[in-house]
Amino acid sequence: MTTSHKQLQLVLFDANDIPGLMDLSNSVGWDYDESEIKTVMMSGKIFGHKNAEGKIVSSAAIMTYDTNLAWSLCMQITED
């Protein structure tokens, strides 16, 4: 028996991914706009997954506040 299993790779998003991150945000009823996402990218890193078609299906942002003290996890979004 063979099983077809699509694996998603974790990727680091950049400015080119902002429209897709806005689409993901809208898909769950959130309203992140371009300037908010740019601010998050300047303050930390946004990771997530893209499906086989290149559509962003998840995101999570990590922002550090000091070199070794604290961090914040935000923008956790997954599409159904």
N, C-alpha and C positions, 0 to 999 in steps of 0.2 A: 504494500500500500504506500503510495506516495502522497505527501502532503505539500500543498503549495502554501508557503509562508512568506509574506513580504516583510522584510526587515527595514526599519527606518534607522537612519544614522543621525546621531546628535551632531548638530552643526552650530557654529558661531555665526550669528547674523550680523550684517553690516548695513550701511545706508541704503544699499540696493534692495534690501528686504523690507524697508519701511512700508511700502504699499501692502505687501502681503501680511505684515503684522497688524496693520490697520484693518484689513479684511478679517483676519482672525478675531481681533477684538470686537468688531461689529457683529460677527457671527454668534457671539455669546452675549450680546446686548451691552457690551462695554463701549466706551467712546474715546479710546486713546486716539489722539490726533498726531500729525506728523511732528509737531514741535515737542510734544510730550515724549514721544519715542526717541527723538534725537537727544533730549535731555537725559533719558535713561541710558542711552548708548554712550554719552559723554561721561556719565557717572559710574558706569560699570559695563557689564557685558550681558548680551541677551543670547541665550542658547535655545534650541528647539529642534523640531523635526519637520522635514518636508516629505510629502508623499512622492510616488513615482512620477507624477505629473509636475512636480516642483511646487505644489501648493503647500504653504505653511500650515501645519496641523497642531502644533504645540509651541509654547514658549515659556521661558522662565528667565528672569533677569537676576543677576547677582551684583550687588553694589557693595564695595568695601568702604569703610569709613576711616580706617587707619591701616597701616601696613600689617598689623598683626593683632588687632583688637576685636573688631566687630564687622558683621556683614548683614546685608538685608536681602531677602529673597522676595521678589515681587513679579508682577506681570505673569503669574502662573495661569496659563490659558490652555485648554485642550478642546479640540473640536470633536463633536459627537460623530 
